[in-house]
């Protein structure tokens, strides 16, 4: 599929994958660290790590030859996933944590709570409809162009959803 959301989900749509990326963004790198943190079966962890390496989100690096041991380090693509994790964290706290937030985002220097928002890098404006919407890009095929008209005001989805 041409859809960037579908392509992204193909790589990280399985929930173990997102949790592995979460733990990697917190500094975990070794198989046993991921296994202990997640309580995940070794065969599932092996498969998920392999998929994340193949997708270019993690890099596998040998740290011991005897016995052979590897660590898994975030690539640039993996590091670029952090804002997605933070958005999921904030969304989960807002909608699915009636007892209150168990994890929050804070300013590293002050400890003040932070709230993630998507902002257009060019204008600095918050990416909210109706000011912003999804549109067909230059590489869009005919099906995508039907779903996401290019001209202003023709998007079939009045709330600007992707």
C-alpha positions as CSV (number, residue, x, y, z in Angstrom):
1,X,0.0,0.0,0.0
2,X,1.1,3.5,-0.7
3,X,-0.4,4.9,2.6
4,X,2.4,6.0,5.0
5,X,0.3,4.9,8.0
6,X,-0.1,1.4,6.6
7,X,3.6,1.3,5.8
8,X,4.5,2.4,9.3
9,X,2.1,-0.1,10.9
10,X,3.7,-2.9,8.8
11,X,6.9,-2.2,10.7
12,X,5.7,-1.3,14.2
13,X,2.0,-2.2,14.3
14,X,2.5,-5.2,16.6
15,X,2.3,-4.0,20.2
16,X,5.4,-5.9,21.3
17,X,7.4,-3.9,18.7
18,X,6.2,-0.6,20.1
19,X,7.1,-1.7,23.6
20,X,10.6,-2.8,22.5
21,X,11.1,0.6,20.9
22,X,9.9,2.2,24.1
23,X,12.4,0.3,26.1
24,X,15.2,0.9,23.6
25,X,14.4,4.7,23.9
26,X,14.9,4.3,27.6
27,X,18.3,2.8,27.1
28,X,17.8,-0.9,27.1
29,X,19.9,-2.7,24.5
30,X,20.3,-6.3,25.4
31,X,18.0,-9.3,24.8
32,X,17.8,-10.2,28.5
33,X,17.0,-6.6,29.4
34,X,14.1,-6.5,27.0
35,X,12.9,-9.9,28.1
36,X,13.0,-8.9,31.8
37,X,11.3,-5.5,31.2
38,X,8.6,-6.9,29.0
39,X,8.0,-10.4,30.4
40,X,8.0,-11.5,26.8
41,X,8.6,-15.1,25.6
42,X,12.1,-15.5,24.1
43,X,10.8,-16.7,20.7
44,X,8.5,-13.8,20.3
45,X,11.2,-11.3,21.4
46,X,13.6,-12.9,18.9
47,X,11.1,-12.5,16.0
48,X,10.2,-8.9,17.0
49,X,13.9,-7.8,17.2
50,X,14.5,-9.4,13.8
51,X,11.6,-7.5,12.3
52,X,12.7,-4.2,13.9
53,X,16.3,-4.7,12.6
54,X,15.0,-5.5,9.1
55,X,12.8,-2.4,9.2
56,X,15.8,-0.3,10.0
57,X,14.6,0.8,13.4
58,X,17.2,-1.1,15.4
59,X,20.8,-2.0,14.6
60,X,22.2,-5.3,15.8
61,X,25.7,-5.0,17.2
62,X,27.9,-7.9,18.5
63,X,29.3,-7.1,21.9
64,X,30.7,-10.5,22.8
65,X,32.1,-13.3,20.6
66,X,32.3,-16.0,23.3
67,X,29.6,-16.6,23.9
68,X,28.1,-14.7,20.9
69,X,25.9,-11.9,22.2
70,X,24.3,-9.0,20.4
71,X,22.9,-5.7,21.5
72,X,20.1,-3.7,19.8
73,X,20.6,0.0,19.4
74,X,18.2,2.5,18.0
75,X,18.9,3.8,14.5
76,X,18.0,7.3,13.4
77,X,14.6,6.0,12.2
78,X,14.2,4.3,15.7
79,X,15.1,7.6,17.4
80,X,12.6,9.4,15.2
81,X,9.9,7.2,16.6
82,X,10.2,8.8,20.1
83,X,7.7,11.6,19.4
84,X,5.2,8.9,18.4
85,X,5.8,7.1,21.7
86,X,5.3,10.3,23.6
87,X,2.1,11.1,21.7
88,X,0.8,7.6,22.5
89,X,1.8,8.1,26.2
90,X,-0.1,11.4,26.4
91,X,-3.1,10.0,24.5
92,X,-3.2,7.0,26.8
93,X,-3.0,9.2,29.9
94,X,-5.8,11.4,28.7
95,X,-8.2,8.7,27.6
96,X,-7.3,5.4,29.3
97,X,-5.9,6.2,32.7
98,X,-8.9,6.9,35.1
99,X,-6.6,6.4,38.1
100,X,-4.2,9.1,36.8
101,X,-0.9,9.1,34.8
102,X,1.6,6.4,35.8
103,X,4.2,7.9,33.4
104,X,4.5,11.5,32.3
105,X,6.8,13.6,30.1
106,X,8.8,16.2,31.9
107,X,11.4,18.9,31.1
108,X,14.8,17.3,31.8
109,X,16.2,20.5,33.4
110,X,13.2,21.6,35.5
111,X,11.1,18.5,35.9
112,X,8.0,20.5,34.8
113,X,5.4,18.4,33.1
114,X,5.3,18.7,29.3
115,X,2.4,18.0,27.0
116,X,3.3,16.9,23.4
117,X,1.6,18.6,20.5
118,X,2.3,18.3,16.8
119,X,3.6,21.5,15.3
120,X,4.3,22.5,11.8
121,X,8.1,23.0,11.6
122,X,7.7,25.8,9.0
123,X,5.1,27.9,10.6
124,X,5.2,26.9,14.2
125,X,1.4,26.5,14.2
126,X,-0.3,23.5,15.9
127,X,-1.3,20.8,13.4
128,X,-5.1,20.9,14.0
129,X,-8.0,20.8,11.6
130,X,-9.4,22.7,9.9
131,X,-6.2,24.7,9.5
132,X,-4.3,21.5,8.4
133,X,-5.4,18.4,6.6
134,X,-4.0,15.4,4.9
135,X,-3.5,15.7,1.1
136,X,-2.1,13.6,-1.7
137,X,1.7,13.9,-2.1
138,X,3.7,14.1,-5.3
139,X,4.2,10.3,-5.4
140,X,0.5,9.5,-4.9
141,X,-1.2,7.0,-7.2
142,X,-4.7,7.5,-8.5
143,X,-6.3,5.6,-5.6
144,X,-4.6,7.8,-3.1
145,X,-5.4,11.0,-5.0
146,X,-9.1,10.0,-4.9
147,X,-8.9,9.5,-1.1
148,X,-6.9,12.7,-0.5
149,X,-7.7,15.5,-3.0
150,X,-4.9,17.9,-3.5
151,X,-6.9,21.2,-3.8
152,X,-8.0,23.1,-0.7
153,X,-11.4,22.5,0.7
154,X,-12.1,19.2,-1.1
155,X,-11.0,16.8,1.6
156,X,-13.8,14.3,2.2
157,X,-13.0,14.1,5.9
158,X,-14.2,17.4,7.5
159,X,-12.1,16.8,10.6
160,X,-8.9,16.5,8.7
161,X,-8.2,13.0,9.8
162,X,-5.6,11.1,7.8
